[in-house]
Every structure is written in C-alpha cells, then in structure tokens.
Amino acid sequence: MQELRCEASNDELLRTMKIIEESSPYWVLIGIRVEDVGRDCAVGFVEIGRKHLQVLGTVHGGVHAALIDAMAWVAIISHYYPRYVIAVTTDLTVKYLKPITEGVLKAIARITHVKEPMALITAELRNKNNELIGTSTTTYWITPTNKTLNDIINELRSKA
C-alpha cells in the first residue's frame, strides 16, 4: 500500500498524539491510530476486524465517520500546535464510494480553511490497495484556550 503522508511531518506532535490515542477510550474501542501528522494534516488508520462489520459483512459507516472525525480533529490540533484549542465537530458529511470488508481503512485529513471560530477540513478514505473509497468534509467550531497541548497531556497523565 502506498503510504499516505503529510508534508513536513512533525515527529514531536506525532509522539504527543500517540499519548492521546492511548488515553482515548473511544479511539481504543474503535482501534483508531495516528500514523502521521504535519501542519494542517493528519493520517490515521483502523485495522479492520469483525467488530467493525455491520450485519451484511462490510465496514459500518460509523467506523469511517469516526476515523475521519478523529483525523480532522488531529489536523486542527496540528494547526495550532503547541497551543491547544477546543475543537468541536459541527458538521460531518461522508460520501461512501466503495465498501470494504477487510484490511486497513486509512484516512488523510487536511485543513482547507480556518477563520475562527470555524474550520473546514476535507478528508479521503482509502483501502489497503490505496483505492479511494470515500470522501468527506467536516466543519469544526474552534475555541482558543490558554493552555498548550503539553498541559493537556500532563492533565491526562495525572488522571491515569
């Protein structure tokens, strides 16, 4: 599979996202993993298992949407890094082009436009053969904070 990558990958931010990934019960439940992150961009994946399938044997649309939403959020966090902002989904539209039943579901999310308090993110979904299987647009409401992302990580660690 051809690798999906962000321009100017940020290894420090990727390490931080790995901590968030492990600290998020929902991401752990679904199996959402961050593979790459750069300014205004995030790549993630889910290794498809039986728990991701709907009754007809294809990956449930909610898995696609959850992965897109997660990577769109990571892209927003990357835009403001090292500052932290609260980013809340206000709209998520997914166009499903092709079903998948196994392998890896990948998403690459890129910020298209930011004008606070709103941000627009587009995403592509790809299968294990790098075929385009879906597209998305997502809108987020952005609320700046006085914290850094490291402050948030420290708060997560203190709760563990």
Backbone bond lengths (Angstrom), bond angles and torsions (degrees), N, CA, C in turn:
res aa  C-N    CA-C-N  psi(-1)  N-CA   C-N-CA  omega(-1)  CA-C   N-CA-C  phi
1 M - - - 1.454 - - 1.522 109.59 -
2 Q 1.315 116.35 130.28 1.459 120.88 176.09 1.521 108.40 -64.23
3 E 1.318 115.26 135.93 1.455 118.95 -177.91 1.516 110.99 -77.52
4 L 1.322 115.53 134.53 1.457 121.39 170.62 1.512 106.57 -89.04
5 R 1.312 117.04 128.66 1.462 120.95 -177.49 1.517 109.90 -134.86
6 C 1.316 114.76 156.64 1.460 122.27 172.14 1.526 108.21 -94.34
7 E 1.309 116.55 148.65 1.457 119.79 172.06 1.518 107.99 -68.23
8 A 1.303 117.06 144.66 1.467 122.55 177.11 1.522 112.08 50.91
9 S 1.319 116.26 59.07 1.468 121.50 178.67 1.518 110.71 -53.61
10 N 1.321 115.59 145.26 1.463 122.33 -178.93 1.528 107.99 -115.85
11 D 1.334 116.69 97.86 1.462 121.58 -176.62 1.524 112.39 -64.16
12 E 1.322 117.34 -36.51 1.470 120.49 178.19 1.528 110.56 -62.69
13 L 1.316 116.82 -44.82 1.464 120.63 178.63 1.533 110.53 -67.84
14 L 1.321 117.59 -36.29 1.468 120.40 177.38 1.524 110.61 -61.62
15 R 1.330 117.71 -42.56 1.473 120.22 177.07 1.530 110.73 -61.58
16 T 1.312 116.48 -39.25 1.467 120.70 178.20 1.526 110.32 -66.03
17 M 1.333 117.30 -41.47 1.466 120.86 178.93 1.522 111.35 -64.56
18 K 1.332 117.42 -30.50 1.465 120.30 176.86 1.529 110.40 -64.44
19 I 1.322 117.24 -35.47 1.473 120.94 176.41 1.520 109.81 -66.43
20 I 1.325 116.71 -43.96 1.470 120.50 177.80 1.526 110.11 -63.44
21 E 1.312 116.30 -43.20 1.467 122.09 178.51 1.527 111.33 -54.40
22 E 1.322 116.43 -45.71 1.464 121.31 -179.07 1.527 112.62 -74.42
23 S 1.342 116.84 -20.70 1.462 121.49 -176.83 1.521 113.45 -93.66
24 S 1.316 117.06 -7.70 1.461 121.34 -177.03 1.523 110.53 -95.82
25 P 1.327 118.34 108.60 1.469 119.79 -179.44 1.526 113.11 -56.83
26 Y 1.331 117.76 -37.79 1.458 120.54 -179.18 1.523 111.19 -68.93
27 W 1.331 117.07 -44.34 1.458 119.87 177.71 1.522 110.58 -60.78
28 V 1.326 116.90 -40.80 1.470 120.73 178.75 1.527 109.87 -64.27
29 L 1.334 117.44 -43.25 1.466 121.93 179.72 1.527 111.40 -58.49
30 I 1.319 116.71 -47.34 1.461 121.39 -178.18 1.533 110.97 -78.19
31 G 1.327 116.94 -30.10 1.463 121.57 -177.35 1.522 112.48 93.01
32 I 1.326 116.67 28.66 1.465 121.69 -179.42 1.523 109.75 -73.84
33 R 1.337 115.48 128.76 1.459 121.59 -179.79 1.524 109.21 -127.97
34 V 1.318 116.61 139.96 1.464 122.12 175.15 1.521 107.74 -92.03
35 E 1.325 116.19 127.04 1.467 121.08 -177.95 1.522 112.39 -103.02
36 D 1.330 115.83 -35.78 1.461 119.69 -177.63 1.525 108.25 -154.48
37 V 1.321 115.19 149.89 1.461 120.75 176.49 1.518 108.72 -149.35
38 G 1.309 115.27 138.14 1.462 123.43 175.30 1.517 106.90 -145.61
39 R 1.298 117.70 173.38 1.458 118.78 -177.74 1.527 110.32 -55.93
40 D 1.328 115.33 124.99 1.468 123.97 177.40 1.529 113.85 67.01
41 C 1.310 118.04 20.83 1.462 121.18 -175.21 1.524 110.51 -150.38
42 A 1.329 115.68 144.51 1.467 121.06 173.99 1.517 109.57 -148.75
43 V 1.331 115.74 142.91 1.454 123.01 176.40 1.518 107.66 -123.52
44 G 1.316 115.91 132.53 1.460 120.17 178.15 1.512 110.83 -145.31
45 F 1.321 115.00 172.52 1.458 118.97 -178.13 1.527 111.04 -152.77
46 V 1.329 113.41 164.36 1.460 123.60 170.99 1.519 106.49 -132.32
47 E 1.326 116.40 127.57 1.461 120.52 172.65 1.523 106.60 -80.66
48 I 1.320 116.21 117.80 1.459 121.83 -172.57 1.528 110.84 -72.33
49 G 1.315 114.32 129.95 1.464 122.45 175.14 1.517 109.86 -131.09
50 R 1.291 116.44 179.49 1.465 121.64 -178.65 1.526 111.95 -56.12
51 K 1.342 117.31 -36.36 1.469 120.95 -177.36 1.528 112.93 -65.20
52 H 1.330 118.25 -16.06 1.466 121.89 -178.93 1.520 113.33 -90.66
53 L 1.332 117.07 -7.06 1.454 121.41 -173.92 1.518 112.10 -91.40
54 Q 1.327 114.92 143.49 1.462 119.52 171.75 1.526 108.05 -88.33
55 V 1.296 117.78 179.91 1.464 122.34 -170.11 1.537 113.19 -60.07
56 L 1.315 119.02 -27.73 1.465 121.47 -179.83 1.528 113.38 -86.92
57 G 1.345 117.11 0.82 1.455 120.99 173.14 1.508 116.54 94.11
58 T 1.328 117.99 4.18 1.461 120.14 175.95 1.522 108.93 -105.26
59 V 1.329 115.59 160.87 1.467 120.28 -179.36 1.528 109.10 -62.76
60 H 1.312 115.26 131.52 1.461 122.41 179.82 1.526 109.96 -63.14
61 G 1.315 116.61 138.66 1.460 121.58 179.83 1.512 113.49 -58.03
62 G 1.321 116.53 -27.75 1.458 120.41 178.39 1.520 112.58 -65.28
63 V 1.323 117.27 -29.25 1.466 121.13 177.11 1.525 109.07 -68.57
64 H 1.325 116.04 -44.61 1.470 120.47 176.20 1.528 109.92 -56.87
65 A 1.332 115.74 -50.14 1.468 121.00 -176.69 1.525 111.65 -63.59
66 A 1.332 117.05 -40.67 1.464 120.46 179.64 1.524 111.14 -63.56
67 L 1.328 117.07 -41.70 1.459 120.44 179.22 1.531 110.62 -65.55
68 I 1.319 116.94 -44.51 1.472 120.62 177.84 1.519 110.49 -60.26
69 D 1.314 117.16 -47.62 1.462 121.54 -178.15 1.527 110.74 -60.26
70 A 1.312 116.18 -42.56 1.466 120.35 179.67 1.526 111.30 -64.16
71 M 1.327 117.64 -45.15 1.462 119.89 -178.19 1.533 111.31 -71.73
72 A 1.321 117.96 -32.21 1.467 120.20 175.26 1.526 109.34 -63.67
73 W 1.335 117.13 -41.87 1.470 121.33 177.83 1.532 110.39 -62.01
74 V 1.332 117.16 -43.60 1.460 120.71 179.47 1.539 109.92 -62.47
75 A 1.329 116.95 -40.46 1.469 120.21 178.22 1.529 110.52 -60.82
76 I 1.323 117.58 -40.84 1.470 120.25 177.90 1.522 110.34 -65.43
77 I 1.317 116.73 -45.26 1.468 119.83 178.35 1.531 109.55 -57.97
78 S 1.323 117.07 -39.18 1.473 120.39 179.80 1.524 111.76 -65.65
79 H 1.313 117.36 -32.25 1.468 121.52 179.83 1.530 111.37 -62.80
80 Y 1.331 115.46 -38.13 1.464 120.53 -175.46 1.529 113.77 -97.61
81 Y 1.315 117.63 -10.59 1.456 122.40 -175.63 1.531 111.16 -51.70
82 P 1.338 118.67 134.65 1.471 129.30 10.70 1.533 114.51 -88.23
83 R 1.348 117.30 -2.69 1.464 118.81 175.37 1.522 109.51 -66.45
84 Y 1.317 115.79 155.73 1.456 121.19 177.49 1.520 109.13 -112.93
85 V 1.326 115.97 135.43 1.455 121.54 173.95 1.521 108.41 -125.29
86 I 1.313 115.64 151.58 1.462 120.63 170.82 1.526 105.88 -84.47
87 A 1.313 116.71 124.62 1.463 122.11 -178.47 1.526 108.27 -124.07
88 V 1.324 115.81 118.99 1.462 121.68 -175.76 1.528 109.43 -119.60
89 T 1.314 116.43 130.47 1.457 121.68 178.63 1.527 109.98 -65.91
90 T 1.341 115.92 128.35 1.463 119.82 174.50 1.523 111.27 -109.91
91 D 1.331 116.92 -21.21 1.459 120.78 179.38 1.524 108.57 -157.30
92 L 1.316 115.64 137.40 1.464 121.32 177.70 1.522 107.62 -141.70
93 T 1.327 116.16 116.71 1.463 121.72 179.39 1.513 108.16 -119.58
94 V 1.320 116.23 126.22 1.464 121.25 179.30 1.525 108.28 -119.27
95 K 1.309 115.32 132.84 1.463 122.07 173.23 1.525 106.60 -106.82
96 Y 1.326 116.06 112.25 1.459 121.77 -179.29 1.521 108.80 -88.15
97 L 1.343 116.93 122.28 1.455 121.21 -175.42 1.521 113.22 -105.18
98 K 1.334 116.09 -28.04 1.460 119.91 -175.00 1.524 108.41 -158.68
99 P 1.333 117.94 134.76 1.472 119.07 178.73 1.520 111.90 -77.84
100 I 1.341 115.25 157.94 1.463 119.98 170.14 1.525 108.05 -130.97
101 T 1.317 114.99 155.73 1.459 120.55 -176.97 1.524 112.81 -124.78
102 E 1.333 116.61 -14.36 1.458 120.60 -175.97 1.520 110.12 -160.20
103 G 1.319 115.58 175.58 1.458 120.47 175.04 1.509 112.78 91.15
104 V 1.308 115.08 -136.00 1.453 121.90 -176.06 1.524 108.58 -125.59
105 L 1.304 115.50 134.96 1.460 122.80 172.50 1.513 106.64 -103.76
106 K 1.340 116.78 120.77 1.467 121.28 -178.88 1.515 109.69 -116.00
107 A 1.326 114.71 150.59 1.463 121.22 175.13 1.512 109.45 -135.19
108 I 1.317 115.54 139.82 1.454 121.14 170.50 1.526 106.85 -123.64
109 A 1.315 114.79 121.69 1.464 121.39 -178.16 1.518 109.21 -112.54
110 R 1.322 115.42 136.80 1.468 121.11 179.29 1.525 109.63 -133.56
111 I 1.312 114.82 136.20 1.461 119.23 175.86 1.524 108.23 -71.49
112 T 1.315 114.86 130.12 1.454 121.51 177.75 1.522 110.88 -96.00
113 H 1.343 115.72 -37.82 1.461 119.86 -175.52 1.529 109.72 -159.26
114 V 1.332 116.21 137.56 1.464 121.70 173.65 1.523 107.97 -129.61
115 K 1.302 116.10 123.99 1.460 123.42 169.87 1.517 104.81 -146.01
116 E 1.340 113.90 98.31 1.464 118.35 -174.10 1.522 110.56 -52.73
117 P 1.319 113.87 136.86 1.460 127.83 15.43 1.525 114.81 -95.41
118 M 1.331 119.28 13.14 1.462 120.76 -175.12 1.528 111.69 -112.56
119 A 1.340 114.30 151.67 1.461 121.17 173.82 1.523 107.83 -139.69
120 L 1.328 116.12 142.08 1.456 122.46 177.59 1.524 108.43 -115.13
121 I 1.332 115.62 129.58 1.456 122.09 -177.98 1.528 108.09 -125.71
122 T 1.322 116.81 136.76 1.458 120.82 171.72 1.521 108.12 -109.77
123 A 1.328 115.80 152.45 1.466 119.77 -179.62 1.520 110.25 -143.71
124 E 1.315 114.18 153.43 1.457 122.30 171.92 1.514 108.60 -119.10
125 L 1.319 116.03 142.53 1.463 122.70 172.24 1.519 107.81 -108.33
126 R 1.328 115.68 137.26 1.458 120.29 -179.15 1.531 109.68 -134.80
127 N 1.328 116.47 151.95 1.460 121.10 178.06 1.528 110.44 -96.29
128 K 1.338 116.06 -172.77 1.470 120.21 -176.10 1.525 113.01 -63.70
129 N 1.334 117.86 -20.39 1.463 122.23 177.74 1.528 112.13 -95.91
130 N 1.322 115.85 10.62 1.465 123.51 -179.60 1.527 112.69 65.70
131 E 1.337 117.00 21.30 1.458 120.54 176.03 1.524 108.83 -79.32
132 L 1.313 115.90 140.70 1.458 121.09 176.21 1.520 108.63 -69.74
133 I 1.332 116.92 121.09 1.464 119.85 -179.70 1.525 112.52 -118.70
134 G 1.335 116.81 -4.11 1.456 119.32 177.32 1.516 111.42 -175.33
135 T 1.321 114.96 159.46 1.455 121.61 175.61 1.518 108.49 -134.77
136 S 1.323 115.25 162.65 1.456 118.93 -176.30 1.518 111.43 -153.31
137 T 1.320 114.65 151.43 1.457 121.79 164.12 1.526 106.67 -125.67
138 T 1.306 114.71 139.95 1.459 121.50 -177.55 1.522 107.98 -135.40
139 T 1.328 115.55 139.62 1.453 121.18 175.24 1.515 108.33 -117.02
140 Y 1.318 115.40 136.27 1.462 122.18 179.34 1.518 110.29 -122.51
141 W 1.319 115.27 147.93 1.457 123.86 170.67 1.524 106.70 -96.98
142 I 1.319 117.32 125.61 1.469 122.74 -175.24 1.523 109.58 -106.75
143 T 1.330 116.05 130.12 1.462 122.00 174.23 1.524 108.47 -124.39
144 P 1.336 117.39 111.25 1.469 119.59 178.22 1.528 111.44 -63.40
145 T 1.321 115.82 151.78 1.470 121.65 175.19 1.529 107.69 -127.33
146 N 1.316 115.04 174.37 1.466 120.67 175.10 1.522 111.72 -95.68
147 K 1.324 116.58 15.15 1.460 120.92 -176.15 1.521 110.59 -106.61
148 T 1.323 114.31 163.45 1.456 121.11 170.26 1.532 107.50 -103.26
149 L 1.311 115.71 166.73 1.456 119.50 176.63 1.528 110.31 -63.44
150 N 1.329 117.45 -34.49 1.467 120.44 177.08 1.524 111.69 -63.85
151 D 1.340 118.06 -34.72 1.469 120.81 174.29 1.525 110.22 -59.12
152 I 1.325 115.83 -43.13 1.470 120.79 -179.56 1.526 110.29 -65.39
153 I 1.325 117.09 -41.97 1.472 121.08 178.03 1.523 110.32 -61.48
154 N 1.306 117.10 -43.60 1.472 120.70 178.75 1.526 110.63 -62.81
155 E 1.325 117.66 -38.31 1.460 120.54 176.98 1.522 110.57 -64.59
156 L 1.339 117.47 -41.68 1.464 120.70 177.33 1.530 111.42 -61.47
157 R 1.311 115.68 -43.78 1.466 119.96 -179.41 1.534 111.35 -65.34
158 S 1.317 118.12 -36.17 1.467 120.30 -179.28 1.525 111.29 -70.83
159 K 1.330 117.89 -23.87 1.468 121.38 178.64 1.510 112.39 -84.00
160 A 1.339 116.15 -17.19 1.482 120.08 -175.94 1.519 111.53 -74.80
